[in-house]
């Protein structure tokens, strides 16, 4: 429940920023904030990670960023309500 709340709140805030910054800026800010919060809360250790595990983490981050970039650009192109 908490994960869904955080995800939906982040998306709502990002969409509201489209008038101030473009979709790519919103993606960057959202992923940067998520990385900061994750590192502050979980404090992951990179010492025990293998090269393969780091590759998986990198691939996940790139795919997550790409997915957000595409959906935010689609939301930006759509006319919602009175916009």
C-alpha positions as CSV (number, residue, x, y, z in Angstrom):
1,X,0.0,0.0,0.0
2,X,2.8,2.4,0.9
3,X,4.7,1.7,-2.4
4,X,1.5,2.4,-4.4
5,X,0.9,5.6,-2.5
6,X,4.5,6.8,-3.0
7,X,4.5,5.9,-6.7
8,X,1.2,7.6,-7.5
9,X,2.1,10.7,-5.5
10,X,5.4,11.0,-7.3
11,X,3.6,10.7,-10.7
12,X,1.1,13.3,-9.7
13,X,3.8,15.7,-8.6
14,X,5.8,15.1,-11.8
15,X,2.8,15.7,-14.1
16,X,2.1,19.0,-12.3
17,X,5.6,20.2,-13.1
18,X,5.1,19.9,-16.8
19,X,4.3,23.6,-17.0
20,X,7.6,24.5,-15.3
21,X,9.9,21.9,-16.9
22,X,9.6,19.4,-19.7
23,X,8.9,15.7,-19.4
24,X,12.6,14.7,-19.4
25,X,13.3,17.2,-16.6
26,X,10.5,15.6,-14.6
27,X,11.9,12.2,-15.2
28,X,15.3,13.3,-14.1
29,X,14.0,15.0,-10.9
30,X,11.8,12.0,-10.0
31,X,14.6,9.4,-10.4
32,X,17.2,11.6,-8.7
33,X,14.9,12.1,-5.7
34,X,14.2,8.4,-5.6
35,X,17.9,7.6,-5.6
36,X,18.6,10.1,-2.8
37,X,15.8,8.7,-0.6
38,X,16.8,5.1,-1.4
39,X,20.4,5.7,-0.4
40,X,19.4,7.6,2.7
41,X,16.9,5.0,3.9
42,X,18.4,1.7,2.8
43,X,22.1,2.7,2.5
44,X,23.1,-0.1,0.1
45,X,26.6,-1.5,0.2
46,X,28.4,-1.7,-3.2
47,X,31.3,-3.7,-1.8
48,X,29.5,-7.1,-1.9
49,X,28.1,-6.6,-5.4
50,X,29.5,-8.6,-8.3
51,X,29.9,-7.1,-11.8
52,X,26.9,-9.0,-13.0
53,X,24.7,-7.7,-10.2
54,X,25.8,-4.1,-11.0
55,X,24.9,-4.7,-14.6
56,X,21.4,-5.8,-13.6
57,X,21.0,-2.7,-11.4
58,X,22.1,-0.5,-14.2
59,X,19.8,-2.2,-16.7
60,X,16.9,-1.8,-14.3
61,X,17.6,1.9,-13.8
62,X,17.9,2.5,-17.6
63,X,14.6,0.6,-18.3
64,X,12.8,2.5,-15.5
65,X,14.1,5.8,-16.7
66,X,13.1,5.0,-20.3
67,X,9.6,3.9,-19.3
68,X,9.1,7.0,-17.3
69,X,10.4,9.2,-20.1
70,X,8.0,7.6,-22.6
71,X,4.9,7.8,-20.4
72,X,5.6,11.3,-19.3
73,X,6.0,12.4,-22.9
74,X,2.7,10.8,-23.7
75,X,1.0,12.5,-20.8
76,X,2.5,15.8,-21.9
77,X,1.1,15.4,-25.4
78,X,-2.4,14.5,-24.2
79,X,-4.9,17.2,-23.3
80,X,-6.3,16.5,-19.9
81,X,-9.4,18.4,-18.8
82,X,-9.2,22.1,-19.5
83,X,-5.5,22.3,-20.4
